């Protein structure tokens, strides 16, 4: 029987795409990250900026999304210059790297891994908008909910585990169990020497600054209502230990404060990511 699931993007992916566009459209320059292609993919109603999740209350979380996206692509550019030839985005959502930066993407093999239905929707939108799917971009559908082996699917799409790779997984770990995260870390740690992982993770709620805690609680309620509850939270020490146990040679914690200093210092509008909310692990094989 044909799959009757409607072709729709995931709510969280839409929010991220709209936040990235909102930064370009409403925040003053210099922009930390420039992406309006995601907005074109979503094609929201004309009054999308009036959505509750686009309100000024969500500005710190928008900044966090911008910071992690900029950090990942800065790291990718550095590593491509050192010989990394593959870029894997786990839980790609509406990422638009291949469309925004074809001069860099075309030097790599780019693999976007995501759930089959939203990825099929994205593929159709890329075709409709005239972007298409270039030869260096592979869309890899993986049904995580039914136990698909993501690495096997990746290799079937042309991924070479013997070639140095950057794997990015942002905005995903909070939805996974600790065991699932540990298994993924072990698989990535076994990739070719010189490969790296950048993964975002949520800190325990009690560590969050009081002024952003209500926003995190609201996000958690929304995720639970959508059937994708937040499951896993880690202190930086716990995340570093998990990565070391998985077999990574070098592990590093990149705090939100460090990202704020790197990308938001001197901004007159006060835009900056919240401390002790979502932070980054960088691990190298």
FILO-132367 format. One record per atom (N, C-alpha, C, O, CB): x, y, z. Coordinates in steps of 0.1 Angstrom, whole numbers, padded with zeros to 4 digits, always signed. Atoms other than C-alpha are relative to their C-alpha. Glycine has a CB too. Layout:
N
XYZ/...
END
This chain:
285
+0008-0012+0000/+0000+0000+0000/+0009+0012+0000/+0019+0013+0007/-0010+0000+0012/-0008-0013+0001/+0013+0035-0008/+0000+0007+0013/-0009+0006+0021/-0005+0009-0011/-0002-0008-0013/+0026+0057+0020/-0009+0012-0001/-0008+0020-0010/+0015+0004+0002/+0010-0011+0000/-0003+0080+0028/+0005+0012+0009/-0003+0021+0010/-0013-0005+0005/-0005-0011-0008/+0018+0102+0051/+0001+0013-0008/+0007+0013-0019/+0014-0003+0006/-0001-0013+0008/+0015+0139+0040/+0014+0004+0000/+0021+0003+0010/-0010+0010+0006/-0013-0005+0001/+0046+0154+0027/+0001+0014+0007/-0004+0024+0001/+0005+0001-0015/-0001-0012-0008/+0054+0181+0053/+0014+0000+0007/+0019-0010+0010/-0012+0002+0010/-0012-0001-0008/+0085+0194+0070/-0003-0001+0015/-0014+0001+0019/+0008+0014-0003/+0002+0000-0015/+0091+0190+0107/-0001+0014+0006/+0005+0023+0001/+0012-0008+0006/+0003-0013-0006/+0079+0218+0129/+0013+0007+0005/+0015+0019+0003/-0009-0001+0012/-0012-0006-0005/+0113+0223+0145/+0009+0005-0011/+0016+0015-0010/+0008-0010+0009/-0008-0004+0012/+0130+0225+0111/-0005+0013-0006/+0003+0022-0010/+0001-0011-0011/+0006-0013+0005/+0106+0252+0100/+0004+0011+0009/+0007+0022+0004/-0015-0002-0001/-0003-0011-0009/+0112+0272+0131/+0015+0005-0002/+0017+0017-0002/-0002-0004+0015/-0014-0004+0002/+0150+0271+0126/+0002+0008-0013/+0009+0018-0013/+0008-0013+0000/-0001-0007+0012/+0146+0281+0090/-0005+0015+0001/+0001+0024-0004/-0007-0007-0011/+0006-0013-0001/+0124+0310+0099/+0008+0009+0009/+0010+0021+0007/-0014-0001+0005/-0009-0008-0008/+0147+0322+0127/+0012+0004-0007/+0016+0016-0005/+0004-0009+0013/-0012-0004+0008/+0177+0322+0104/-0004+0011-0010/+0004+0021-0011/+0005-0012-0008/+0004-0010+0009/+0157+0343+0079/-0003+0013+0008/+0000+0024+0003/-0012-0004-0008/+0003-0012-0009/+0144+0366+0107/+0012+0008+0004/+0011+0020+0004/-0008-0005+0012/-0012-0007-0003/+0179+0374+0116/+0004+0010-0011/+0008+0021-0008/+0012-0010+0003/-0004-0008+0012/+0187+0387+0081/-0010+0011-0002/-0006+0023-0006/+0001-0009-0012/+0010-0010+0003/+0154+0406+0078/-0002+0010+0010/-0006+0021+0007/-0013-0007-0003/+0003-0010-0011/+0151+0423+0112/+0011+0004+0009/+0011+0015+0015/-0011-0006+0008/-0011-0004-0008/+0184+0423+0130/+0010+0008-0008/+0012+0006-0020/+0007-0013+0006/-0010-0009+0008/+0210+0450+0121/+0012-0008-0003/+0016-0018+0003/+0003+0012+0009/-0013+0005+0004/+0242+0441+0103/+0010+0004+0010/+0009+0014+0017/+0004+0005-0014/-0004+0011+0008/+0267+0426+0106/-0008-0013+0005/-0011-0015+0016/+0015-0003+0001/+0008+0013-0003/+0247+0393+0104/+0010-0011+0003/+0020-0013-0004/-0009-0003-0012/-0008+0012-0005/+0262+0363+0122/-0001-0011-0011/+0009-0018-0013/-0005-0005+0013/+0002+0011+0009/+0247+0340+0096/-0011+0004-0010/-0021+0010-0005/-0004-0014+0007/+0009-0005+0010/+0229+0347+0064/-0007-0012-0008/+0000-0019-0015/+0007+0010-0010/+0007+0011+0006/+0202+0323+0052/-0015+0004-0002/-0022+0005+0008/+0001-0013+0008/+0015-0002+0003/+0169+0332+0035/-0005-0010-0010/-0017-0010-0013/-0002+0014-0006/+0004+0011+0008/+0168+0301+0013/-0010-0009+0007/-0019-0014+0001/+0012-0008-0006/+0009+0008-0008/+0152+0282+0041/-0014+0006+0000/-0024-0001+0000/+0005-0001+0014/+0013-0007+0001/+0124+0309+0041/-0007-0003-0013/-0019-0005-0013/+0002+0015+0002/+0006+0003+0013/+0119+0303+0004/-0005-0014-0001/-0016-0017-0007/+0010+0002-0011/+0005+0014+0000/+0116+0265+0010/-0013-0001+0007/-0022-0007+0003/+0011-0008+0006/+0012+0001-0008/+0090+0270+0037/-0012+0007-0006/-0023+0002-0005/+0003+0006+0014/+0010-0008+0006/+0071+0297+0019/-0012+0002+0009/-0023-0002+0006/-0005-0006-0013/+0010-0002-0010/+0051+0307+0050/-0010+0010-0004/-0008+0018-0014/+0006+0003+0014/+0009-0010+0002/+0021+0329+0052/+0006+0014+0002/+0017+0015+0008/-0012-0001+0010/-0006-0013+0000/+0027+0366+0048/+0002+0006+0014/+0011+0014+0016/-0009+0010-0008/-0002-0005-0013/+0023+0372+0085/+0008-0009+0010/+0006-0009+0022/-0014+0003+0006/-0008+0010-0007/+0048+0346+0096/+0008+0006+0012/+0010+0000+0022/+0009-0008-0009/-0008-0006-0011/+0068+0371+0117/-0009+0003+0012/-0003+0006+0023/+0006+0013-0006/+0008-0002-0012/+0038+0374+0140/-0003-0013+0008/-0010-0013+0018/-0014+0006-0005/+0001+0012-0007/+0040+0338+0150/+0005+0001+0014/+0015+0009+0016/+0008-0012-0007/-0005-0001-0014/+0045+0334+0188/+0014-0003+0001/+0022+0003+0009/-0008-0008+0009/-0014+0004-0001/+0078+0317+0183/+0010+0009-0008/+0022+0006-0008/+0002-0015-0005/-0009-0011+0006/+0091+0347+0163/+0000+0012+0008/+0006+0022+0004/-0005+0003-0014/+0000-0012-0009/+0085+0371+0192/+0013+0004+0005/+0022-0005+0006/-0011-0002+0011/-0012-0004-0007/+0112+0391+0209/+0005-0009+0011/+0016-0010+0014/-0001+0014+0005/-0003+0009-0011/+0110+0366+0237/+0009-0011-0004/+0017-0016+0004/-0013-0006+0006/-0008+0011+0005/+0127+0340+0215/+0014+0005-0005/+0021-0004-0010/-0008-0007-0010/-0012-0004+0006/+0156+0362+0205/+0013-0007+0005/+0021-0011-0004/+0002+0015+0003/-0012+0007-0004/+0182+0345+0227/+0002-0014-0007/+0013-0018-0010/+0000-0002+0015/-0001+0013+0006/+0173+0311+0212/+0003+0001-0015/+0009-0008-0020/-0014-0008+0003/-0004-0002+0014/+0175+0325+0177/+0015+0002-0001/+0021-0003-0010/-0008+0012-0005/-0015-0002+0000/+0210+0337+0186/+0007-0013+0001/+0018-0015-0005/+0004+0009+0011/-0007+0013-0002/+0219+0302+0197/+0000-0008-0013/+0010-0015-0016/-0007-0008+0011/+0001+0007+0013/+0207+0287+0164/+0010+0006-0010/+0017-0002-0017/-0014+0001-0006/-0009-0007+0009/+0227+0313+0145/+0015-0004+0003/+0023-0006-0005/-0002+0015+0000/-0013+0002-0005/+0258+0307+0166/+0005-0014-0004/+0016-0016-0009/+0002+0002+0015/-0005+0014+0002/+0259+0269+0162/+0001-0002-0016/+0010-0009-0020/-0010-0010+0005/-0001+0001+0014/+0252+0272+0124/+0013+0006-0005/+0020+0000-0014/-0012+0006-0007/-0013-0007+0005/+0281+0297+0119/+0012-0008+0004/+0021-0009-0003/+0000+0014+0006/-0011+0008-0005/+0304+0276+0141/+0003-0012-0009/+0014-0015-0013/-0002-0004+0014/-0002+0013+0008/+0298+0244+0121/+0006+0004-0013/+0015-0003-0018/-0014-0007-0001/-0005-0003+0014/+0304+0261+0087/+0013+0006+0001/+0021+0004-0009/-0010+0009-0007/-0014-0005-0001/+0335+0279+0099/+0009-0012+0002/+0020-0012-0004/+0001+0010+0012/-0008+0012-0002/+0348+0246+0112/+0002-0008-0013/+0012-0013-0016/-0006-0009+0011/+0000+0007+0013/+0339+0229+0079/+0010+0006-0010/+0018-0001-0016/-0014-0001-0006/-0009-0006+0009/+0358+0255+0059/+0014-0002+0004/+0023-0004-0004/-0003+0016+0000/-0014+0003-0005/+0389+0251+0081/+0004-0014-0003/+0015-0017-0008/+0001+0002+0015/-0004+0014+0002/+0388+0213+0078/+0001-0004-0015/+0009-0012-0018/-0010-0009+0007/-0001+0003+0014/+0382+0213+0041/+0013+0004-0005/+0019-0002-0014/-0011+0008-0008/-0013-0005+0004/+0414+0233+0037/+0011-0010+0005/+0022-0010+0000/+0003+0013+0006/-0009+0009-0005/+0431+0205+0057/-0002-0014-0006/+0005-0024-0002/-0001-0001+0015/+0002+0013+0007/+0418+0176+0035/-0012-0007+0003/-0014-0018-0003/+0011-0008+0004/+0013+0006-0002/+0384+0168+0048/-0008+0000-0013/-0009+0011-0019/-0008+0006+0012/+0006+0001+0013/+0364+0156+0018/-0015-0003+0001/-0022-0003-0010/+0007-0010-0009/+0014+0004-0001/+0330+0146+0032/-0006+0008+0012/+0000+0011+0022/-0002-0015+0003/+0007-0007-0010/+0304+0165+0052/-0014-0007+0002/-0022-0008-0007/-0002+0015-0004/+0013+0007-0003/+0275+0146+0069/-0008+0008+0010/-0003+0012+0021/+0003-0014+0006/+0009-0008-0009/+0246+0165+0085/-0011-0010+0005/-0020-0014-0003/-0007+0012-0008/+0010+0009-0006/+0226+0142+0108/-0012+0008+0005/-0010+0018+0013/+0006-0008+0012/+0011-0008-0003/+0191+0155+0112/+0000+0013-0007/-0001+0024-0001/-0001+0002+0015/-0003-0012+0008/+0196+0179+0083/-0012+0010+0000/-0009+0022-0001/+0003-0004-0014/+0011-0010+0000/+0161+0195+0084/+0000+0008-0012/+0001+0002-0023/+0001+0009+0012/+0000-0009+0011/+0160+0225+0062/+0014+0007-0002/+0014+0019-0006/-0011+0010+0001/-0014-0006+0002/+0198+0231+0061/+0001+0003-0015/-0003-0004-0024/+0011-0010+0005/-0001-0004+0014/+0207+0250+0030/+0015+0003-0004/+0018+0011-0013/-0008+0013-0002/-0015-0002+0003/+0246+0248+0030/+0003-0002-0015/+0009+0006-0021/+0008-0009+0008/-0003+0003+0014/+0247+0232-0004/-0005+0010-0010/+0001+0013-0021/-0006-0014-0004/+0006-0010+0008/+0225+0259-0019/+0007+0014+0002/+0008+0022-0008/-0015+0001+0002/-0006-0013-0003/+0241+0289-0002/+0015+0001-0003/+0020+0012-0007/-0002+0003+0015/-0015+0000+0001/+0278+0279-0005/+0005-0010-0010/+0013-0019-0006/+0006-0002+0013/-0004+0010+0010/+0282+0259-0037/+0015+0000-0003/+0020-0011-0007/-0008+0002-0013/-0014+0000+0003/+0318+0270-0041/+0008-0009+0009/+0018-0015+0006/+0005+0015+0001/-0006+0009-0010/+0327+0251-0009/-0006-0014-0001/+0001-0024-0002/-0001+0005+0014/+0007+0013+0000/+0301+0224-0011/+0004-0009-0012/+0005-0021-0011/-0015+0002-0001/-0003+0007+0012/+0311+0214-0047/+0014-0007+0001/+0017-0015-0007/+0000+0009-0012/-0013+0006-0003/+0346+0205-0033/-0001-0012+0009/+0009-0019+0012/+0010+0010+0006/+0003+0010-0010/+0330+0180-0009/-0010-0010-0006/-0017-0007-0016/-0004+0006+0013/+0012+0008+0002/+0306+0151-0009/-0009+0004+0013/-0005+0001+0024/+0003-0015-0001/+0008-0004-0011/+0277+0164+0012/-0012-0009+0002/-0019-0012-0008/-0006+0015-0002/+0010+0009-0002/+0253+0140+0028/-0010+0005+0010/-0006+0008+0022/+0006-0014+0005/+0011-0004-0009/+0220+0151+0044/-0008-0012+0004/-0014-0018-0004/-0009+0011-0007/+0007+0011-0006/+0205+0125+0067/-0012+0005+0007/-0011+0013+0016/+0009-0008+0009/+0012-0004-0007/+0169+0129+0078/-0011-0010-0002/-0009-0020-0010/-0004+0014-0005/+0011+0009+0002/+0136+0112+0081/-0006+0000-0014/-0005+0011-0020/-0011+0004+0011/+0004+0001+0014/+0121+0100+0048/-0011+0010-0004/-0009+0016-0015/-0005-0014-0003/+0011-0009+0005/+0089+0121+0047/+0004+0014-0001/+0002+0020-0012/-0012-0002+0009/-0005-0014+0001/+0103+0155+0055/+0011+0002-0011/+0012+0013-0017/+0004+0006+0013/-0011-0001+0010/+0133+0148+0033/-0006+0000-0014/-0001+0007-0023/+0010-0011+0002/+0006+0000+0013/+0111+0139+0004/-0007+0013-0004/-0007+0018-0015/-0011-0012-0001/+0006-0014+0002/+0092+0172+0009/+0011+0010-0004/+0009+0018-0013/-0007+0004+0013/-0011-0010+0003/+0125+0191+0009/+0005-0002-0014/+0007+0007-0022/+0011-0002+0010/-0004+0003+0014/+0136+0173-0023/-0009+0007-0010/-0005+0013-0020/+0001-0015-0002/+0010-0006+0009/+0104+0184-0040/+0001+0015-0001/+0000+0021-0011/-0014-0004+0003/-0001-0015+0000/+0108+0220-0029/+0013+0005-0007/+0013+0015-0013/+0000+0005+0015/-0012-0003+0007/+0144+0221-0041/-0002+0000-0015/+0003+0009-0022/+0012-0009+0004/+0003+0001+0014/+0132+0210-0075/-0009+0011-0004/-0007+0018-0015/-0006-0014-0003/+0009-0010+0004/+0103+0234-0075/+0006+0014-0001/+0002+0022-0009/-0012+0000+0010/-0006-0014+0000/+0125+0264-0067/+0012+0001-0010/+0018+0012-0011/+0005+0003+0014/-0010-0001+0010/+0150+0255-0094/+0014-0004+0005/+0024-0003-0003/+0000+0013-0006/-0013+0004-0005/+0179+0244-0071/+0004-0014-0005/+0015-0017-0008/+0000+0001+0015/-0003+0014+0003/+0176+0207-0079/+0009-0006+0011/+0011+0000+0021/+0006-0001-0013/-0010+0007-0009/+0200+0182-0062/+0012-0002-0008/+0013-0011-0016/-0006-0013+0005/-0012+0001+0007/+0235+0187-0075/+0007-0013+0003/+0004-0020+0013/+0010+0012+0003/-0007+0013-0001/+0259+0157-0079/+0007-0001+0013/+0009-0012+0018/+0009-0002-0011/-0007+0001-0012/+0278+0166-0048/-0008-0001+0013/-0003-0003+0024/+0009+0012+0002/+0009+0001-0011/+0247+0165-0026/-0008-0013+0000/-0014-0016-0010/-0010+0012+0000/+0008+0012-0001/+0232+0132-0014/-0010+0001+0011/-0006+0004+0023/+0010-0012+0002/+0010+0000-0010/+0199+0131+0004/-0002-0014+0004/-0006-0023-0004/-0014+0007-0006/+0000+0014-0005/+0199+0100+0026/-0012-0001+0010/-0011+0003+0021/+0014-0003+0007/+0011+0002-0009/+0165+0090+0040/+0003-0011+0010/+0007-0022+0006/-0013-0003-0008/-0003+0010-0010/+0169+0072+0073/-0012+0000+0010/-0015+0010+0016/+0013+0002+0008/+0012+0001-0009/+0138+0060+0093/+0005-0004+0014/+0005-0016+0018/-0010-0010-0005/-0005+0002-0013/+0153+0064+0128/-0010-0007+0009/-0007-0016+0017/+0005+0013+0007/+0010+0006-0009/+0120+0055+0145/-0002-0015-0002/-0007-0021+0007/-0013+0007-0003/+0002+0014+0002/+0120+0021+0129/+0014-0007-0001/+0015-0019-0006/-0008-0003-0013/-0012+0007-0002/+0156+0013+0136/+0010-0001-0012/+0018-0009-0013/-0002-0013+0004/-0009+0000+0012/+0173+0021+0102/+0014+0002+0005/+0016+0010+0014/-0004+0010-0010/-0015-0002-0003/+0211+0018+0104/+0005+0011-0009/+0007+0010-0021/+0008-0014-0003/-0003-0012+0008/+0221+0053+0094/+0013-0001-0007/+0015+0004-0018/+0000+0012+0009/-0013+0001+0006/+0257+0044+0087/+0000-0009-0013/+0006-0006-0023/+0011-0005+0010/+0002+0009+0012/+0247+0016+0063/-0007+0008-0011/-0003+0007-0023/-0008-0012+0004/+0007-0008+0010/+0223+0039+0045/+0010+0011-0006/+0009+0013-0018/-0012+0008+0006/-0010-0010+0005/+0251+0065+0043/+0009-0006-0010/+0012+0000-0021/+0007+0006+0012/-0009+0006+0009/+0275+0041+0028/-0006-0004-0014/+0000-0004-0024/+0006-0013+0007/+0007+0004+0012/+0249+0029+0003/-0002+0012-0009/-0003+0011-0022/-0014-0006+0003/+0002-0013+0008/+0246+0066-0008/+0014+0005-0005/+0014+0015-0012/-0007+0010+0008/-0013-0004+0005/+0284+0067-0016/+0009+0005+0011/+0020+0010+0007/-0002+0011-0010/-0009-0004-0011/+0299+0076+0018/+0011-0010+0001/+0009-0022+0001/-0008+0002+0013/-0012+0009-0002/+0334+0063+0023/+0006+0002+0014/+0012+0013+0017/+0011+0004-0011/-0004-0001-0014/+0342+0056+0059/+0016+0002+0002/+0020+0004+0013/-0004-0012+0008/-0015-0001-0001/+0380+0056+0051/+0005+0014-0004/+0017+0016-0003/+0006-0010-0009/-0003-0014+0004/+0379+0093+0040/-0003+0009+0012/-0013+0008+0018/-0007+0004-0013/+0003-0010-0012/+0382+0122+0066/-0013+0007-0003/-0016+0012-0014/+0012+0009+0001/+0014-0005+0001/+0348+0136+0073/-0003+0009+0012/+0003+0008+0023/-0010-0012+0000/+0006-0008-0011/+0331+0163+0094/-0015-0004+0001/-0022-0004-0009/+0001+0015-0003/+0014+0003-0003/+0298+0151+0110/-0005+0011+0009/+0000+0014+0019/-0001-0014+0006/+0007-0010-0008/+0274+0177+0123/-0013-0005+0005/-0021-0011-0003/-0002+0013-0008/+0013+0004-0006/+0245+0169+0146/-0004+0011+0010/+0000+0011+0022/+0001-0014+0007/+0004-0011-0009/+0229+0200+0160/-0016+0000+0002/-0023-0003-0008/+0004+0014-0006/+0014+0000-0002/+0195+0203+0176/-0006-0014+0000/-0018-0015-0002/-0007+0009-0009/+0005+0014+0001/+0192+0165+0178/+0001-0008+0013/-0008-0015+0016/+0007-0007-0011/-0003+0009-0011/+0207+0150+0209/-0010+0000+0011/-0012-0010+0018/+0014+0003+0006/+0010-0001-0011/+0180+0162+0233/-0012-0009-0002/-0019-0012+0007/-0005+0014+0002/+0011+0009+0003/+0155+0139+0215/+0004-0014+0001/-0005-0023+0000/-0005+0003-0014/-0005+0014+0000/+0177+0108+0218/+0003-0005+0014/+0006+0003+0023/+0012-0001-0009/-0004+0005-0013/+0184+0085+0247/+0015+0000+0001/+0022+0002-0009/-0005-0015+0002/-0014+0000-0002/+0218+0084+0263/+0007-0012-0008/+0017-0011-0013/+0004-0001+0015/-0005+0012+0006/+0223+0049+0249/+0001+0002-0015/+0011-0002-0022/-0008-0013+0002/+0000-0002+0015/+0214+0060+0213/+0011+0010-0003/+0018+0009-0013/-0013+0006-0004/-0011-0010+0002/+0238+0090+0216/+0014-0007+0001/+0022-0005-0007/-0001+0011+0010/-0013+0007-0002/+0266+0068+0229/+0003-0009-0012/+0015-0010-0017/+0000-0009+0013/-0002+0009+0012/+0261+0043+0200/+0004+0008-0012/+0013+0004-0020/-0013-0008-0003/-0003-0009+0011/+0262+0072+0175/+0015+0005+0001/+0022+0005-0008/-0010+0011-0001/-0014-0004-0003/+0294+0085+0191/+0010-0011-0003/+0021-0008-0009/+0002+0005+0015/-0010+0011+0003/+0311+0051+0188/+0001-0002-0015/+0012-0004-0019/-0005-0013+0007/-0001+0002+0014/+0302+0048+0152/+0008+0011-0007/+0017+0009-0016/-0014+0000-0007/-0007-0011+0006/+0316+0083+0144/+0015-0001+0004/+0023+0003-0004/-0006+0013+0004/-0014+0001-0005/+0347+0077+0165/+0008-0010-0008/+0020-0010-0008/+0000-0003+0015/-0007+0011+0008/+0355+0047+0143/+0003+0004-0015/+0008-0003-0023/-0008-0013+0000/-0002-0004+0014/+0356+0068+0111/+0015+0003-0002/+0023+0002+0007/-0008+0013-0003/-0014-0002+0004/+0389+0077+0093/+0007+0010+0010/+0001+0019+0014/+0001+0005-0014/-0007-0010-0007/+0416+0095+0113/-0001+0014-0006/-0001+0015-0018/+0015-0004+0001/+0002-0013+0005/+0412+0132+0110/-0014+0004-0001/-0017+0016-0005/+0007+0002-0012/+0014-0003+0001/+0374+0130+0111/-0004+0007+0013/+0002+0005+0024/-0008-0012-0002/+0004-0007-0012/+0355+0152+0135/-0015+0000+0001/-0022-0002-0009/+0005+0015+0000/+0014-0001-0003/+0321+0155+0151/-0003+0014+0007/+0005+0017+0016/-0006-0012+0008/+0004-0011-0008/+0304+0187+0162/-0015-0003+0003/-0023-0004-0006/+0001+0014-0008/+0013+0004-0005/+0273+0180+0183/-0005+0010+0010/+0003+0013+0019/+0000-0014+0006/+0006-0009-0010/+0250+0203+0202/-0006-0009+0011/-0011-0020+0008/-0010+0010-0005/+0006+0007-0011/+0237+0192+0236/-0007+0010+0010/-0002+0021+0011/+0009-0009+0007/+0007-0008-0010/+0213+0206+0262/+0005-0002+0014/+0007-0013+0018/-0016-0002-0001/-0003+0001-0014/+0224+0214+0297/-0012-0002+0008/-0023+0002+0005/+0008+0012+0004/+0012+0002-0009/+0202+0204+0326/-0006+0013+0003/+0000+0024+0004/+0005-0006+0014/+0008-0012-0001/+0175+0229+0331/+0004+0009+0012/+0004+0021+0011/-0015-0003+0001/-0003-0008-0012/+0186+0239+0366/+0013+0008-0002/+0015+0017+0006/+0002-0009+0011/-0013-0008+0003/+0219+0253+0351/-0003+0012-0008/+0005+0021-0010/+0010-0009-0006/+0003-0011+0009/+0201+0276+0327/-0001+0013+0008/-0006+0013+0020/-0013-0003-0008/+0002-0013-0006/+0201+0314+0335/-0015+0001+0002/-0023-0002-0006/+0005+0011-0009/+0014-0002-0003/+0168+0323+0352/-0008+0007-0010/-0020+0004-0012/-0001+0007+0013/+0008-0007+0010/+0157+0347+0325/-0003-0007-0013/-0012-0004-0019/+0008+0013-0004/+0003+0008+0012/+0158+0321+0297/-0006-0013+0004/-0011-0021-0005/+0013-0003-0008/+0006+0012-0004/+0145+0292+0318/-0014-0002-0005/-0018-0013-0009/+0001-0002+0015/+0013+0002+0005/+0109+0299+0310/-0001-0003-0015/-0010-0011-0019/-0008+0012+0002/+0000+0003+0014/+0117+0298+0273/+0004-0014-0003/-0002-0021-0012/+0009+0009-0008/-0004+0014+0002/+0134+0264+0276/-0011-0009+0004/-0014-0019-0002/+0013-0003+0008/+0011+0008-0005/+0105+0251+0296/-0011+0000-0011/-0018-0010-0013/-0005+0005+0013/+0010-0001+0010/+0081+0263+0269/+0004-0008-0012/-0005-0015-0018/-0002+0015-0005/-0004+0009+0011/+0102+0246+0242/-0002-0014+0003/-0006-0022-0005/+0015+0003-0003/+0001+0014-0004/+0102+0214+0262/-0015-0004-0001/-0018-0015-0005/+0005-0002+0014/+0014+0003+0001/+0064+0216+0265/-0005-0002-0014/-0012-0012-0017/-0008+0011+0007/+0004+0001+0014/+0060+0222+0228/+0005-0013-0006/-0002-0019-0014/+0005+0011-0008/-0005+0012+0006/+0083+0193+0219/-0008-0012+0005/-0010-0022-0003/+0015-0002+0004/+0008+0011-0005/+0064+0170+0242/-0014-0001-0006/-0018-0012-0010/-0002+0001+0016/+0013+0000+0006/+0031+0180+0227/+0000-0005-0015/-0009-0010-0020/-0006+0014+0000/-0002+0004+0014/+0045+0173+0192/+0004-0015-0001/+0006-0020-0012/+0010+0009-0007/-0004+0014+0000/+0054+0138+0203/+0015-0003-0001/+0020-0014-0003/-0006-0007-0011/-0015+0001+0000/+0092+0145+0204/+0005+0006+0012/+0012+0017+0012/+0006+0007-0013/-0004-0007-0013/+0099+0152+0241/+0016+0000+0001/+0023-0008-0005/-0005-0008+0011/-0014-0001-0004/+0133+0163+0253/+0003-0011+0010/-0004-0013+0020/+0004+0014+0007/-0004+0012-0008/+0150+0132+0268/+0013+0001+0007/+0014-0002+0019/+0000-0012-0009/-0013+0001-0005/+0186+0138+0273/+0006+0014+0003/+0005+0023-0006/+0009-0007-0009/-0007-0012-0004/+0205+0166+0291/+0014-0004+0006/+0015-0015+0013/-0008+0008+0011/-0013+0004-0004/+0242+0166+0299/+0007+0013+0005/+0006+0024+0000/+0009-0006-0011/-0010-0010-0003/+0267+0187+0318/+0011-0001-0010/+0013-0011-0016/+0005-0001+0015/-0012+0001+0009/+0298+0196+0297/+0009-0012+0004/+0014-0019-0005/+0007+0013+0000/-0009+0011-0004/+0318+0171+0318/-0006-0013-0003/+0002-0022-0007/+0002+0001+0016/+0006+0013+0004/+0293+0143+0312/+0001-0002-0015/+0004-0014-0019/-0015+0000+0004/-0001+0001+0014/+0293+0150+0275/+0014-0004-0005/+0016-0012-0014/-0005+0012-0008/-0014+0002+0003/+0331+0151+0273/+0004-0015+0003/+0011-0022-0004/+0009+0009+0007/-0003+0014-0004/+0333+0118+0292/-0006-0010-0009/+0000-0020-0012/-0005-0002+0015/+0007+0009+0009/+0308+0101+0269/+0008-0001-0013/+0009-0012-0019/-0015+0005-0002/-0007+0000+0012/+0328+0112+0239/+0014-0008+0001/+0018-0015-0008/+0003+0014-0005/-0013+0007-0002/+0361+0099+0254/-0003-0015+0001/+0005-0023-0005/+0006+0005+0013/+0003+0014-0001/+0345+0066+0263/-0004-0006-0014/-0001-0018-0016/-0012-0002+0009/+0003+0005+0013/+0333+0063+0227/+0012-0002-0009/+0012-0009-0019/-0009+0010-0007/-0012+0002+0007/+0369+0064+0215/+0006+0012-0007/+0016+0010-0015/-0002-0011-0010/-0006-0011+0007/+0375+0099+0203/+0014+0004+0006/+0016+0002+0018/-0009+0012+0001/-0014-0003-0005/+0412+0110+0205/+0000+0013+0007/+0008+0015+0017/+0009+0000-0012/+0000-0014-0006/+0405+0147+0213/-0014+0005+0002/-0022+0003-0008/+0008+0009-0009/+0013-0005-0002/+0374+0162+0228/+0000+0014+0006/+0009+0017+0014/-0009-0009+0009/+0000-0013-0005/+0365+0198+0235/-0015+0005+0002/-0023+0002-0006/+0007+0009-0010/+0013-0006-0003/+0335+0217+0250/+0001+0015-0005/+0010+0022-0001/-0004+0000+0015/+0001-0014+0005/+0326+0250+0232/-0013+0006+0007/-0024+0002+0003/-0001+0001-0015/+0011-0005-0008/+0304+0270+0256/-0008+0011-0008/-0002+0017-0018/+0005+0006+0013/+0008-0011+0006/+0276+0295+0246/+0007+0013+0003/+0007+0022-0006/-0014+0000+0006/-0007-0013-0003/+0297+0322+0263/+0011+0002-0010/+0014+0013-0015/+0006+0000+0014/-0011-0001+0010/+0326+0314+0239/-0005+0004-0013/+0001+0011-0021/+0008-0013+0000/+0006-0003+0013/+0303+0315+0209/-0005+0015+0000/-0003+0021-0010/-0012-0009-0002/+0004-0014+0000/+0289+0348+0221/+0011+0010-0002/+0010+0020-0008/-0007+0003+0014/-0012-0009+0002/+0324+0363+0224/+0005+0000-0014/+0009+0010-0019/+0010-0005+0010/-0005+0001+0014/+0333+0350+0190/-0008+0007-0010/-0003+0012-0020/+0002-0015-0003/+0008-0004+0011/+0303+0360+0170/-0009+0012+0004/-0015+0019-0005/-0009-0011-0004/+0010-0010-0004/+0282+0386+0190/+0007+0012+0008/-0001+0021+0012/-0010-0006+0008/-0006-0011-0008/+0308+0408+0208/-0002+0014-0007/+0000+0015-0019/+0015-0003+0002/+0001-0013+0006/+0302+0445+0203/-0014+0003-0006/-0016+0014-0011/+0010+0002-0009/+0013-0003+0006/+0266+0442+0190/-0008+0010+0009/-0009+0008+0021/-0008-0013-0002/+0008-0010-0007/+0245+0472+0200/-0014-0004+0003/-0021+0001+0011/+0000+0013-0008/+0014+0004-0002/+0212+0453+0198/-0001-0010+0011/-0012-0015+0014/-0005-0006-0013/+0001+0010-0011/+0221+0429+0226/-0003-0014-0004/-0005-0023+0005/-0011+0005+0009/+0002+0014+0005/+0216+0398+0205/+0011-0009+0004/+0023-0006+0001/-0002-0001-0015/-0011+0009-0004/+0235+0369+0221/-0007-0013+0005/-0018-0012+0010/+0009+0006+0010/+0006+0013-0005/+0229+0332+0229/-0001-0001+0015/+0008+0006+0022/+0007-0012-0006/+0001+0001-0014/+0218+0323+0264/+0011-0009+0005/+0015-0019-0001/-0013-0006+0004/-0009+0009-0006/+0244+0308+0287/-0006-0012+0006/-0018-0012+0010/+0008+0008+0012/+0004+0013-0007/+0241+0272+0300/-0013-0005-0006/-0022-0009+0002/-0001+0003+0014/+0012+0006+0006/+0214+0262+0275/+0004-0011-0009/+0005-0023-0006/-0008+0011-0007/-0005+0010+0010/+0225+0245+0243/+0015+0003-0003/+0018+0015-0007/-0009+0000-0013/-0014-0002+0002/+0263+0241+0239/+0005-0010-0010/-0002-0019-0014/+0008+0001+0013/-0006+0009+0011/+0287+0222+0216/+0011-0009+0005/+0019-0005+0014/+0005+0009-0011/-0011+0009-0001/+0309+0192+0217/+0007+0000-0013/+0001-0002-0024/-0005-0014+0004/-0008+0003+0012/+0338+0190+0192/+0009-0011+0003/+0017-0010+0012/+0008+0013-0005/-0008+0012-0002/+0354+0156+0190/+0007-0005-0013/+0001-0004-0023/-0009-0011+0006/-0009+0003+0012/+0382+0144+0167/+0005-0015+0002/+0009-0019+0012/+0011+0009-0001/-0005+0014+0000/+0392+0108+0158/+0016+0000-0001/+0022-0010-0001/-0006-0008-0012/
END
